[in-house]
Amino acid sequence: MSTEPLFRRVPPMHALAAFEAAARLGGFAPAADELCVTPSAVSHRIRQLEQQLAMQLFERTSAGVRLTTGGRMYLGRVREAFDALAHSGGRGTAGRVRLRVSAPPTFARQLLMPRLPAFLQDRDEIDLEMHVGNSLLAEVTEPADVAIRWSDGKELGGVSHRLFEDRVGPLAAPTYIAAHGLRSIDDVASATLLRSPLLPWGAWFQAAGLSRPEPERGAVFNDLGMLLEAASAGLGVAMSTRRLAAAWLDSGRLVPITELTAPSPNSYYVTCTAADQHRPEVADFMDWLREGLAE
């Protein structure tokens, strides 16, 4: 067993903070802005950390930096350590506990917010902290105990559970359908198709027997709620899951053009780190969400 003091073997906090910020923000310059230092200082601290660990954490490219495989694994351990320090005070003042939840905006508005009062009603000890998560990012941008992710599930780390299965199909405003005479699958294919990197058209094209590439024209939206609002405003046809679009369908702002649907290539997952899964408030929230959305 080593007799060297533990603090001498732990990397400097300023180096760990620089590494975590650069990984989270995607570069040394934004990390420097957050930490109020120069980009060269961030670079020096990360180089110091790499030397101490004897491993490369980032790949330097012409476009910036990106984590190596070892860097991604080490980032998870650093975040777990930071989180453990943040929660080292236990339940905090007067027995209260903070629960930080990150969720994509449309999921939060349509599926989570209507259910939250029921969760909090008998859990007075929980202080909930909600963050909007970017569905396009591989990592959540704010520290979170629980994160809801829109994903195919293949790249998720830690603990993850699929919340529900859903099917996708083309939706449009009734006035848009009438104005463009949309009645069939072929009519859909020739209409203005709204696009989103979160939900491509390929799965439905395949189910419809259409040998077509992804649309190259039409407005693009990086949020599914904006996509559905655009379709309800008459900008074109949206591809969406039925459950996420329930509010638009129930109000009649959007209607299915055809009953043909396809399994959604992505789903919502509730996730946490391996370390956090044993925290009672995290396990309780994840179980409650899974049970509520499985109904």
Residue pairs with C-beta under 8 A, 6 or more apart in sequence:
2 9
11 49
11 52
11 53
12 45
12 48
12 49
14 45
15 45
15 46
15 48
15 49
15 52
16 49
16 78
16 81
16 82
17 35
18 31
18 35
18 37
18 41
18 42
18 45
18 46
18 49
19 45
19 46
19 49
19 57
19 74
19 75
19 78
20 75
20 78
20 79
20 82
21 30
21 31
21 34
21 35
21 42
22 28
22 30
22 31
22 42
22 46
22 58
22 65
23 67
23 71
23 75
23 139
24 31
24 139
24 141
25 31
25 34
25 141
26 64
26 65
27 64
27 65
28 39
28 42
28 43
28 46
28 64
28 65
29 39
31 39
31 42
32 38
32 39
32 41
32 42
35 42
46 57
46 58
49 57
50 56
50 57
53 74
55 68
55 70
55 71
55 74
56 68
56 70
56 71
57 67
57 68
57 70
57 71
57 74
58 65
58 66
58 67
58 68
58 71
59 65
59 66
59 67
59 68
67 75
76 157
76 158
76 273
79 143
79 273
80 273
80 274
80 275
82 143
83 143
83 145
83 273
83 275
83 276
84 275
86 143
87 279
91 97
91 125
92 98
95 125
96 125
96 126
96 127
97 125
97 126
97 127
97 281
98 126
98 127
98 129
99 126
99 127
99 128
99 129
99 145
99 146
99 281
99 282
99 285
100 129
100 131
100 142
100 143
100 144
100 145
100 146
101 128
101 129
101 130
101 131
101 144
101 145
101 146
101 147
101 148
101 285
102 130
102 131
102 132
102 133
102 140
102 142
102 144
102 146
102 147
102 148
103 112
103 130
103 131
103 132
103 133
103 147
103 148
104 132
104 133
104 134
104 135
104 148
104 149
104 150
104 223
104 224
104 268
105 132
105 223
105 225
106 223
106 224
106 225
106 228
106 244
107 148
107 150
107 244
107 268
108 130
108 132
108 148
109 225
110 225
110 244
110 246
110 247
111 243
111 244
111 268
111 293
112 148
112 289
115 289
115 292
116 128
118 292
119 285
119 288
120 126
120 128
123 281
123 284
126 281
131 140
131 141
131 142
131 144
133 140
133 141
133 142
133 144
133 147
133 148
133 149
134 140
134 141
135 149
135 150
135 198
135 222
135 223
135 224
136 197
136 198
136 222
138 155
140 147
140 149
145 272
145 276
145 279
145 281
145 282
146 270
146 271
146 272
146 276
146 282
146 285
146 286
147 270
147 271
147 272
148 163
148 268
148 269
148 270
148 271
148 289
149 156
149 160
149 268
149 269
149 270
149 271
150 198
150 224
150 266
150 267
150 268
150 269
151 266
151 267
151 269
152 265
152 266
152 267
153 160
153 162
153 267
153 269
156 269
156 271
157 271
158 271
158 272
158 273
158 274
158 276
158 277
159 271
159 272
159 273
159 274
159 276
159 277
160 269
160 270
160 271
161 269
161 270
161 271
161 286
161 290
162 267
162 268
162 269
163 267
163 268
163 269
163 270
163 289
163 290
163 293
163 294
164 243
164 267
164 268
164 293
164 294
165 263
165 264
165 267
166 241
166 242
166 243
166 244
166 264
166 267
167 241
167 242
167 261
167 262
167 263
167 264
168 199
168 203
168 204
168 239
168 240
168 241
168 242
168 261
168 262
168 263
168 264
168 265
169 204
169 239
169 240
169 242
169 256
169 257
169 258
169 259
169 260
169 261
169 262
170 188
170 204
170 237
170 238
170 239
170 256
170 257
170 258
171 228
171 231
171 237
171 238
171 239
171 240
171 245
171 248
171 249
171 254
171 255
171 256
171 257
172 182
172 191
172 231
172 236
172 237
172 238
172 254
172 255
172 257
173 231
173 232
173 233
173 234
173 253
173 254
173 255
174 252
174 255
175 234
176 182
176 231
176 234
176 236
176 237
177 255
177 257
179 234
180 187
180 191
181 187
182 188
182 191
182 237
182 257
183 257
184 258
185 208
185 210
185 258
185 260
187 257
188 208
188 237
188 257
188 258
189 205
189 208
189 210
189 212
191 236
191 237
192 217
192 218
192 235
192 236
192 237
193 201
193 215
193 218
193 236
193 237
193 239
194 218
194 219
194 220
194 221
194 227
194 230
194 231
194 235
194 236
194 237
194 238
194 239
195 201
195 214
195 215
195 218
195 219
195 220
195 221
196 220
196 221
196 222
196 223
196 224
196 227
196 239
197 220
197 222
198 222
198 223
198 224
198 266
199 224
199 227
199 239
199 240
199 241
199 264
199 265
199 266
200 214
200 239
200 265
201 212
201 214
201 215
201 239
202 214
202 265
203 262
203 263
203 264
203 265
204 239
204 260
204 261
204 262
205 211
205 212
206 262
207 260
207 261
207 262
208 260
208 262
218 236
219 230
219 235
219 236
221 227
221 230
224 240
224 244
227 238
227 240
228 238
228 240
228 244
228 245
228 248
228 254
230 236
230 238
231 237
231 238
231 240
231 248
231 254
232 248
232 253
232 254
237 257
238 245
238 254
240 254
241 264
242 249
242 261
245 254
248 254
249 255
249 256
268 293
270 286
270 289
270 290
272 282
272 286
276 282
277 283
277 286
